[in-house]
């Protein structure tokens, strides 16, 4: 029996050495969790054995238990590098349509040839589909899908609406000119101007400029009209754009006829009195003569100018809002991932798309997970079923972009454990030698 006891001690010390060496080998492995060899004594009892005099039968390995305490965060310059600060695991799959799931804390992700987020072993990072407000459509491991970041933002969308809010300077009276002399090439013939880039159905940009001219009093061109009245002209470059149902201006000085304009009048408090026409919308931009659209795009495109807060105060010309709803084809310029796991892609057409939410899972008993290599685990009967969740909610940790979780191995402690395991091995080896010597002595008795 003494041989078996000593031999079990040697095996246990060897197991301890192996576990410690494995921890040391993975001290720089991203997302690695250290293991601990746990041992239990062995007893063989029966109903006829006196437990008071029973000697143990050695030692056995109870478990090699992984320790899932948080590792330190290492910050990087790659926004696709992810770390979990707190509880939970990333969810990955072996294929785009694969239903099996693996779990990892290693967040060194990158884009593959099809713009899917994958780890170094080719596992696809799983995410939840999200609504426009950023909430997941369904929180379920079966509902997760590989996160794909398109390198371009959809198809071109032609501009149909421009929203504008601005202040026209009430003190522009000294610059009042007769609208009939308006010339977009002469800055002395208008008070203020601003531009917005719109897009046709092919995604080609067109810079539409709004010119504002303060009306003169018909009886005295050196004075403002009463109530204070302004005209807004639209041009694309040097091409005039008529406003449907707008007001005509009689040309003067041999200039070409200005386009049909919109009229804005103000009350004494600086707020809008009337806007004529009530709906400010351009004629079709492909109208012969204007030729704003002549590249084969939709010639019937028209743009409505929706006015927000428009005022005439005694302050400089100021644009408070000037947006449009069109876009061209955009190329991927930036990827951002928030603490809540929202993956957003920004494109060169100034659009930002919320792509997905990073899926997370947790387990009642993480130490029961089955190791499958590549710093990944699969669920087992001991771990229990994976519980899905969203980052930064409940007991789930938050996502840190441009960061990686380092191995949680304490190298100093492992080196001390290595020495301890070595001593245990030597002691049990010595026990074997002594038992061998005793056996030899007994065999030599005559």
C-alpha positions as CSV (number, residue, x, y, z in Angstrom):
1,X,0.0,0.0,0.0
2,X,2.8,2.4,0.8
3,X,4.1,2.1,-2.8
4,X,0.7,3.0,-4.1
5,X,0.4,6.0,-1.7
6,X,3.8,7.3,-2.7
7,X,3.0,6.7,-6.4
8,X,-0.3,8.6,-6.2
9,X,1.6,11.5,-4.5
10,X,4.1,11.5,-7.4
11,X,1.3,11.5,-9.9
12,X,-0.5,14.4,-8.1
13,X,2.7,16.4,-7.9
14,X,3.2,15.8,-11.6
15,X,-0.3,17.0,-12.3
16,X,0.3,20.1,-10.2
17,X,3.5,20.8,-12.2
18,X,1.7,20.3,-15.5
19,X,-1.1,22.7,-14.5
20,X,1.4,25.3,-13.2
21,X,3.5,25.0,-16.4
22,X,0.5,25.5,-18.5
23,X,-0.5,28.7,-16.6
24,X,3.1,30.0,-17.1
25,X,3.1,29.2,-20.8
26,X,-0.1,31.2,-21.3
27,X,0.8,34.2,-19.3
28,X,0.5,36.4,-22.4
29,X,-2.5,34.7,-24.0
30,X,-5.4,37.1,-24.4
31,X,-8.5,36.1,-22.5
32,X,-6.8,33.1,-20.8
33,X,-8.0,31.9,-17.4
34,X,-5.6,30.2,-15.1
35,X,-6.3,26.7,-13.8
36,X,-5.8,25.3,-10.3
37,X,-5.1,21.6,-9.6
38,X,-7.4,20.5,-6.7
39,X,-6.7,17.2,-4.9
40,X,-8.6,14.9,-2.5
41,X,-7.4,12.2,-0.2
42,X,-8.4,8.6,-0.9
43,X,-10.0,6.2,1.6
44,X,-11.3,2.7,1.1
45,X,-13.8,1.8,3.7
46,X,-16.2,-1.0,4.4
47,X,-18.7,-1.9,7.1
48,X,-16.1,-4.1,8.8
49,X,-13.2,-1.7,8.9
50,X,-12.2,0.2,12.0
51,X,-12.2,3.8,10.9
52,X,-10.0,4.7,13.9
53,X,-7.1,2.7,12.6
54,X,-7.8,3.1,8.8
55,X,-4.8,4.5,6.8
56,X,-5.5,6.5,3.7
57,X,-4.8,5.2,0.2
58,X,-3.1,8.2,-1.2
59,X,-4.2,11.2,-3.2
60,X,-6.3,11.7,-6.3
61,X,-6.9,14.7,-8.5
62,X,-10.3,16.1,-7.7
63,X,-10.4,18.6,-10.5
64,X,-8.4,21.0,-12.6
65,X,-10.6,24.1,-12.0
66,X,-10.3,27.2,-14.0
67,X,-10.4,30.5,-12.2
68,X,-12.5,33.2,-14.0
69,X,-11.5,36.3,-12.1
70,X,-11.1,39.4,-14.2
71,X,-7.8,39.9,-16.0
72,X,-6.2,43.3,-16.5
73,X,-7.2,45.4,-19.5
74,X,-4.7,46.3,-22.2
75,X,-5.7,49.2,-24.3
76,X,-5.0,49.3,-28.1
77,X,-5.7,51.5,-31.1
78,X,-8.0,48.9,-32.8
79,X,-11.7,49.6,-32.3
80,X,-12.5,46.0,-33.1
81,X,-10.5,44.8,-30.1
82,X,-13.0,44.2,-27.3
83,X,-12.8,43.4,-23.6
84,X,-15.5,42.5,-21.1
85,X,-15.3,44.4,-17.8
86,X,-17.3,42.3,-15.5
87,X,-19.3,39.1,-15.9
88,X,-20.1,37.3,-19.2
89,X,-18.7,35.8,-22.3
90,X,-18.6,36.7,-26.0
91,X,-20.6,34.3,-28.2
92,X,-19.1,32.9,-31.4
93,X,-20.0,30.3,-34.0
94,X,-17.9,28.1,-36.4
95,X,-19.8,29.2,-39.5
96,X,-22.2,31.9,-40.7
97,X,-25.2,29.6,-40.5
98,X,-23.9,27.3,-37.7
99,X,-26.1,26.8,-34.7
100,X,-23.4,25.6,-32.3
101,X,-22.1,28.2,-30.0
102,X,-18.7,28.7,-28.3
103,X,-17.9,31.2,-25.6
104,X,-14.7,33.2,-25.0
105,X,-13.3,36.2,-23.2
106,X,-10.7,36.8,-25.9
107,X,-11.8,39.8,-27.9
108,X,-9.2,40.2,-30.6
109,X,-11.6,40.5,-33.5
110,X,-11.0,41.5,-37.1
111,X,-12.9,41.6,-40.4
112,X,-12.6,38.7,-42.7
113,X,-12.9,38.8,-46.5
114,X,-16.7,39.2,-46.3
115,X,-16.6,41.9,-43.6
116,X,-17.7,39.6,-40.8
117,X,-16.2,40.1,-37.3
118,X,-14.1,37.0,-36.5
119,X,-11.5,35.9,-34.0
120,X,-8.1,34.4,-34.8
121,X,-9.5,30.9,-35.1
122,X,-12.2,32.1,-37.6
123,X,-15.1,32.1,-35.1
124,X,-17.9,34.5,-36.0
125,X,-18.8,37.0,-33.3
126,X,-22.5,36.8,-32.6
127,X,-24.8,39.8,-32.2
128,X,-28.5,40.7,-31.8
129,X,-30.4,42.5,-34.5
130,X,-31.5,45.9,-33.2
131,X,-34.3,48.4,-33.7
132,X,-33.8,51.9,-34.8
133,X,-33.5,53.0,-31.2
134,X,-30.7,50.6,-30.5
135,X,-32.8,48.0,-28.5
136,X,-32.4,44.3,-29.5
137,X,-35.2,42.7,-31.4
138,X,-34.8,39.5,-29.5
139,X,-32.5,38.4,-26.7
140,X,-31.9,34.7,-27.3
141,X,-28.8,32.7,-28.2
142,X,-30.7,31.1,-31.1
143,X,-31.6,34.5,-32.4
144,X,-28.0,35.7,-32.6
145,X,-26.3,36.2,-36.0
146,X,-22.8,36.9,-37.1
147,X,-22.0,40.6,-37.1
148,X,-21.2,41.9,-40.5
149,X,-20.1,45.4,-41.2
150,X,-20.8,46.4,-44.8
151,X,-18.0,48.4,-46.5
152,X,-20.5,50.7,-48.2
153,X,-23.8,52.3,-47.1
154,X,-26.5,51.1,-49.4
155,X,-27.8,52.8,-52.5
156,X,-28.0,56.5,-53.4
157,X,-31.1,58.3,-52.1
158,X,-32.2,61.5,-53.9
159,X,-32.9,64.6,-51.8
160,X,-36.6,65.4,-51.4
161,X,-36.5,67.7,-48.4
162,X,-34.2,70.4,-47.1
163,X,-34.9,71.7,-43.6
164,X,-33.7,75.2,-42.8
165,X,-33.7,77.5,-39.7
166,X,-32.0,80.9,-39.8
167,X,-32.0,84.5,-38.8
168,X,-32.0,87.3,-41.4
169,X,-30.4,90.5,-40.1
170,X,-32.9,93.3,-39.5
171,X,-30.1,95.8,-39.7
172,X,-29.5,95.0,-43.4
173,X,-31.5,98.2,-44.3
174,X,-28.4,100.1,-45.5
175,X,-27.7,97.3,-48.0
176,X,-31.3,97.3,-49.4
177,X,-31.2,96.9,-53.2
178,X,-33.9,96.6,-55.8
179,X,-34.6,92.8,-56.3
180,X,-34.7,93.5,-60.0
181,X,-31.0,94.0,-60.0
182,X,-30.2,90.7,-58.2
183,X,-27.2,88.9,-59.6
184,X,-25.8,85.8,-57.8
185,X,-22.3,86.8,-59.1
186,X,-22.5,90.2,-57.5
187,X,-22.5,90.0,-53.7
188,X,-23.7,93.6,-53.4
189,X,-27.1,92.6,-54.9
190,X,-28.1,90.3,-52.0
191,X,-27.7,90.4,-48.2
192,X,-26.9,86.8,-47.3
193,X,-26.5,83.3,-48.8
194,X,-26.0,79.7,-47.6
195,X,-25.6,76.4,-49.4
196,X,-26.5,72.8,-48.9
197,X,-25.3,69.7,-50.9
198,X,-28.2,67.7,-52.3
199,X,-28.1,64.4,-54.2
200,X,-29.9,63.2,-57.3
201,X,-31.1,59.6,-57.9
202,X,-27.7,58.5,-59.0
203,X,-26.0,59.9,-55.9
204,X,-24.3,62.8,-57.7
205,X,-24.0,65.9,-55.4
206,X,-25.4,69.2,-56.4
207,X,-24.7,72.4,-54.3
208,X,-27.9,74.3,-54.0
209,X,-27.4,77.9,-52.8
210,X,-30.0,80.1,-51.2
211,X,-29.7,83.8,-51.7
212,X,-31.7,86.3,-49.6
213,X,-32.5,89.7,-50.9
214,X,-34.3,92.3,-48.8
215,X,-37.2,93.9,-50.7
216,X,-37.2,97.6,-51.3
217,X,-40.1,99.9,-50.9
218,X,-41.6,100.4,-54.4
219,X,-42.0,104.2,-53.8
220,X,-38.5,104.6,-52.4
221,X,-35.9,101.9,-53.4
222,X,-33.5,103.2,-50.7
223,X,-35.9,102.0,-48.0
224,X,-37.2,98.6,-46.9
225,X,-40.6,97.4,-47.8
226,X,-43.2,97.4,-45.1
227,X,-43.9,94.9,-43.6
228,X,-40.3,93.8,-43.9
229,X,-40.1,91.4,-46.8
230,X,-37.4,89.2,-48.1
231,X,-37.0,87.1,-51.3
232,X,-35.2,83.8,-51.5
233,X,-33.7,82.7,-54.8
234,X,-32.2,79.2,-55.5
235,X,-29.3,78.4,-57.7
236,X,-27.2,75.4,-58.5
237,X,-23.9,77.0,-59.5
238,X,-24.9,79.5,-62.1
239,X,-28.1,77.6,-63.0
240,X,-31.3,79.1,-61.7
241,X,-33.9,76.9,-59.9
242,X,-37.5,78.1,-60.1
243,X,-39.8,77.7,-57.0
244,X,-43.1,76.2,-58.0
245,X,-45.8,78.9,-57.7
246,X,-43.1,81.4,-56.8
247,X,-42.9,85.1,-57.4
248,X,-41.5,86.6,-60.6
249,X,-39.0,89.4,-60.6
250,X,-38.8,91.9,-63.5
251,X,-35.2,91.9,-64.7
252,X,-33.2,95.1,-64.8
253,X,-29.9,96.3,-66.2
254,X,-30.0,93.7,-69.0
255,X,-29.6,90.8,-66.7
256,X,-31.3,87.4,-67.3
257,X,-34.6,86.9,-65.7
258,X,-34.0,85.8,-62.0
259,X,-35.8,82.5,-61.1
260,X,-39.2,82.4,-59.4
261,X,-38.6,83.2,-55.8
262,X,-40.2,82.6,-52.4
263,X,-41.2,85.6,-50.3
264,X,-40.9,85.8,-46.5
265,X,-42.4,88.6,-44.5
266,X,-41.9,89.4,-40.9
267,X,-43.9,91.1,-38.1
268,X,-42.5,93.8,-35.9
269,X,-41.4,91.2,-33.3
270,X,-39.1,89.6,-35.9
271,X,-41.2,86.5,-36.3
272,X,-42.6,85.2,-39.6
273,X,-45.8,86.8,-40.9
274,X,-46.2,85.0,-44.2
275,X,-44.3,82.7,-46.5
276,X,-45.3,82.6,-50.2
277,X,-46.0,80.1,-51.6
278,X,-47.2,78.2,-48.6
279,X,-45.3,75.1,-49.7
280,X,-41.8,76.1,-50.9
281,X,-40.9,73.5,-53.5
282,X,-38.7,73.6,-56.6
283,X,-39.9,72.9,-60.1
284,X,-38.6,69.6,-61.5
285,X,-34.8,69.8,-61.5
286,X,-34.6,68.3,-65.0
287,X,-36.7,71.1,-66.5
288,X,-35.4,72.1,-69.9
289,X,-33.5,75.4,-69.6
290,X,-32.5,74.9,-66.0
291,X,-30.6,71.7,-66.6
292,X,-29.7,71.1,-63.0
293,X,-30.0,67.4,-63.7
294,X,-28.7,66.4,-67.0
295,X,-26.7,63.2,-66.2
296,X,-29.5,60.6,-66.7
297,X,-30.8,60.8,-63.1
298,X,-34.5,61.2,-62.4
299,X,-35.4,64.5,-64.1
300,X,-38.7,64.9,-62.1
301,X,-36.8,65.3,-58.8
302,X,-38.0,68.3,-56.8
303,X,-36.8,69.6,-53.5
304,X,-39.1,71.0,-50.8
305,X,-37.7,73.6,-48.5
306,X,-39.2,73.2,-45.0
307,X,-38.6,76.3,-42.8
308,X,-38.1,75.7,-39.1
309,X,-37.5,78.7,-36.9
310,X,-37.0,81.7,-39.2
311,X,-36.5,85.1,-37.6
312,X,-35.5,88.7,-38.4
313,X,-33.6,90.0,-35.4
314,X,-31.0,92.7,-35.1
315,X,-28.2,90.3,-35.2
316,X,-25.9,88.9,-38.0
317,X,-27.1,86.3,-40.5
318,X,-27.0,83.0,-38.8
319,X,-27.9,79.5,-39.9
320,X,-29.2,77.3,-37.1
321,X,-30.2,74.3,-39.1
322,X,-29.6,73.2,-42.7
323,X,-30.1,69.5,-43.4
324,X,-31.2,67.4,-46.3
325,X,-32.5,63.8,-46.5
326,X,-30.5,62.5,-49.5
327,X,-27.3,60.5,-49.6
328,X,-24.8,59.1,-52.0
329,X,-23.0,55.7,-51.8
330,X,-20.8,55.8,-48.7
331,X,-17.6,53.9,-48.0
332,X,-16.7,52.7,-44.6
333,X,-14.6,55.2,-42.6
334,X,-15.0,54.2,-39.0
335,X,-16.4,51.5,-36.7
336,X,-17.4,52.3,-33.1
337,X,-18.6,50.0,-30.3
338,X,-20.2,51.5,-27.2
339,X,-20.1,50.2,-23.6
340,X,-23.6,48.8,-24.3
341,X,-22.3,46.7,-27.2
342,X,-23.9,48.8,-30.0
343,X,-21.7,48.4,-33.2
344,X,-22.0,51.5,-35.3
345,X,-20.5,52.0,-38.8
346,X,-19.7,55.5,-40.1
347,X,-19.5,56.1,-43.9
348,X,-18.0,58.7,-46.1
349,X,-21.5,60.0,-47.0
350,X,-21.8,61.2,-43.4
351,X,-24.3,58.5,-42.5
352,X,-23.9,56.3,-39.4
353,X,-25.6,52.9,-39.2
354,X,-26.2,50.9,-36.1
355,X,-25.3,47.5,-37.3
356,X,-25.9,45.2,-34.3
357,X,-25.5,44.7,-30.6
358,X,-22.8,42.3,-29.3
359,X,-24.4,39.3,-27.7
360,X,-23.2,38.0,-24.3
361,X,-23.9,34.9,-22.3
362,X,-23.2,33.8,-18.7
363,X,-23.4,30.5,-16.9
364,X,-24.5,29.4,-13.4
365,X,-21.2,27.4,-13.1
366,X,-18.5,28.7,-15.4
367,X,-16.0,26.2,-14.0
368,X,-18.2,23.5,-15.5
369,X,-17.6,24.7,-19.1
370,X,-15.7,22.4,-21.4
371,X,-12.5,23.7,-22.8
372,X,-12.2,23.4,-26.6
373,X,-8.9,25.3,-27.2
374,X,-8.3,28.7,-28.8
375,X,-9.3,30.2,-25.4
376,X,-12.9,29.1,-26.0
377,X,-15.4,27.0,-24.0
378,X,-18.6,25.1,-24.7
379,X,-21.5,24.6,-22.3
380,X,-21.9,21.2,-20.6
381,X,-24.2,19.5,-18.1
382,X,-22.0,20.9,-15.3
383,X,-22.1,24.5,-16.5
384,X,-25.8,24.6,-17.1
385,X,-27.4,26.3,-20.1
386,X,-26.0,29.6,-21.4
387,X,-28.1,32.6,-20.3
388,X,-28.3,35.3,-23.0
389,X,-28.0,39.0,-22.1
390,X,-27.1,42.4,-23.2
391,X,-23.9,44.3,-22.3
392,X,-23.9,46.7,-19.4
393,X,-27.3,45.5,-18.1
394,X,-28.1,43.5,-15.0
395,X,-25.1,41.4,-13.9
396,X,-23.5,41.4,-17.3
397,X,-20.4,43.4,-17.7
398,X,-19.8,46.3,-20.1
399,X,-17.9,46.2,-23.4
400,X,-14.6,48.1,-23.7
401,X,-13.7,48.9,-27.3
402,X,-10.0,49.2,-28.2
403,X,-9.0,47.0,-25.3
404,X,-8.1,43.4,-24.6
405,X,-8.4,41.4,-21.4
406,X,-5.0,40.0,-20.5
407,X,-4.4,36.6,-19.0
408,X,-5.3,36.5,-15.3
409,X,-2.2,34.5,-14.4
410,X,-0.1,35.9,-11.6
411,X,3.4,34.9,-12.7
412,X,4.9,35.4,-9.2
413,X,2.4,33.1,-7.6
414,X,2.9,30.5,-10.4
415,X,6.6,30.4,-9.9
416,X,6.1,29.9,-6.1
417,X,3.6,27.1,-6.9
418,X,6.2,25.6,-9.3
419,X,8.7,25.3,-6.5
420,X,6.1,23.8,-4.2
421,X,5.1,21.2,-6.7
422,X,8.7,20.3,-7.3
423,X,9.3,19.8,-3.6
424,X,6.2,17.6,-3.3
425,X,7.4,15.6,-6.2
426,X,10.8,15.1,-4.6
427,X,9.3,14.2,-1.3
428,X,7.1,11.5,-2.8
429,X,10.0,10.2,-4.9
430,X,12.0,9.9,-1.6
431,X,9.0,8.0,-0.1
432,X,9.3,5.5,-3.0
433,X,13.0,5.1,-2.4
434,X,12.4,4.4,1.3
435,X,9.7,1.8,0.5
436,X,12.0,0.2,-2.0
437,X,14.8,0.0,0.6
438,X,12.4,-1.6,3.1
439,X,11.3,-4.2,0.6
440,X,15.0,-5.0,-0.2
441,X,15.7,-5.4,3.5
442,X,12.8,-7.8,4.0
443,X,13.9,-9.8,1.0
444,X,17.4,-10.2,2.4
445,X,16.2,-11.7,5.7
446,X,17.1,-15.4,6.1
